[in-house]
Amino acid sequence: MRYYFHLRIGRELSPDELGLELPDLDTAYLEAFHAAQAMWGELLAERSDPLLRSFEIADASGRVLLTLPFREVLERARKPNGRIPQEVRSAQALLERTRALAASLCHEIDNARRMIVNAQESMRQTQNVLDRLPPRDR
């Protein structure tokens, strides 16, 4: 899936036009987190406040899936625990449920297609039988 990492500075938004192809939202979160970590020192050296920034991780339709405030980098530096934020876990659970539902839907669509093909074949056979009957017996 392609994820876009829009950079928000205060009220201004710098959209990511390219995005990255990544396997899941967890990986996108980690990518944004590492980018924010890398930018943190540069921003301080420029005397720019990193706390005004955040990444908005969006999907291809433009829907923001997750916001990563740069403040989170500072919080992780203070108390490293290696845990994934609740929002990411919730998004991952939603993604897994969506995938399961999509797979179930595909299975049901395949079943419906088979039923339609069988019904069409039965109708053809019935029509063949009817075509062989004399007109008065139809």
C-alpha positions in Angstrom: 0.0 0.0 0.0 1.2 3.5 -0.7 1.5 5.9 2.2 2.0 9.6 2.0 3.9 11.6 4.8 2.5 15.1 4.8 4.6 17.5 7.0 2.5 19.9 9.1 4.3 22.9 10.6 1.8 24.7 12.8 -1.1 25.3 10.5 0.8 24.9 7.2 0.8 21.6 5.4 3.5 20.4 3.0 2.0 17.6 1.1 4.0 14.5 0.1 3.4 14.0 -3.6 5.4 10.8 -4.0 4.6 8.6 -0.9 6.2 5.3 -0.2 5.1 1.7 -0.9 5.1 0.0 2.5 3.6 -3.3 3.7 1.4 -1.9 6.5 0.6 1.1 8.8 3.1 -0.1 11.5 5.9 0.2 9.0 4.7 3.6 7.9 4.6 4.8 11.5 8.2 3.6 12.1 9.3 5.3 8.8 7.8 8.6 10.0 9.2 8.2 13.5 12.7 7.6 12.1 12.4 10.6 9.8 11.2 12.8 12.7 14.2 11.6 14.7 16.6 12.4 11.9 15.0 15.9 11.5 15.0 16.7 15.2 18.7 17.6 15.5 18.7 19.5 12.2 15.7 21.6 13.4 17.4 22.4 16.7 20.6 23.4 14.9 18.5 25.8 12.7 16.9 27.1 15.9 13.5 25.9 14.6 11.1 24.3 17.1 10.5 20.6 16.3 7.5 20.6 18.6 5.5 22.6 16.0 5.8 19.7 13.5 4.0 16.5 12.8 3.7 14.0 10.1 0.2 13.1 8.8 0.3 9.7 7.3 -2.3 9.3 4.6 -3.5 6.7 2.2 -3.8 7.1 -1.6 -7.3 8.5 -1.3 -5.9 11.3 1.0 -7.5 10.0 4.2 -5.2 10.7 7.2 -4.7 7.3 8.9 -2.3 8.5 11.6 -0.7 11.7 12.9 2.7 11.5 14.4 3.6 14.7 16.4 7.4 15.2 16.6 6.8 15.6 20.3 6.5 11.8 20.4 10.2 11.6 19.4 11.1 13.6 22.5 8.8 11.5 24.7 10.3 8.3 23.4 13.8 9.6 24.2 12.8 10.3 27.8 11.3 6.8 28.4 12.1 4.2 25.8 9.7 1.3 26.0 9.6 0.0 22.4 5.8 -0.1 22.5 3.7 0.8 19.5 1.2 3.5 20.2 -2.4 2.5 20.8 -3.6 4.3 17.7 -1.2 2.1 15.6 -2.4 -1.1 17.3 -6.0 0.0 16.7 -5.3 0.8 13.1 -3.5 -2.5 12.6 -6.5 -4.4 14.2 -8.9 -2.6 11.9 -6.7 -3.4 8.9 -6.6 -7.1 9.8 -10.4 -7.1 10.3 -10.9 -5.3 7.0 -8.6 -7.9 5.2 -10.6 -10.7 6.8 -13.9 -9.2 5.7 -12.6 -8.6 2.2 -11.4 -12.2 1.9 -14.9 -13.4 3.1 -16.6 -11.1 0.6 -14.4 -12.4 -2.2 -15.4 -16.0 -1.2 -19.1 -15.1 -1.2 -18.8 -13.4 -4.6 -17.2 -16.5 -6.0 -20.0 -18.7 -4.5 -22.6 -16.3 -6.1 -20.9 -16.5 -9.5 -20.9 -20.3 -9.3 -24.6 -20.3 -8.4 -25.4 -18.0 -11.4 -23.4 -20.2 -13.8 -25.3 -23.3 -12.5 -28.7 -21.5 -12.8 -27.8 -20.4 -16.3 -26.9 -24.0 -17.2 -30.2 -25.3 -15.7 -32.1 -22.7 -17.7 -30.4 -23.8 -20.9 -31.2 -27.4 -20.2 -34.8 -26.6 -19.5 -35.0 -24.6 -22.7 -33.6 -27.5 -24.7 -36.2 -29.8 -23.2 -39.0 -27.3 -24.0 -37.7 -26.8 -27.5 -38.0 -30.5 -28.2 -41.7 -30.7 -27.0 -44.4 -30.3 -29.6 -45.9 -26.8 -29.5 -49.2 -27.9 -27.9 -47.3 -29.5 -24.9 -45.4 -26.4 -24.0 
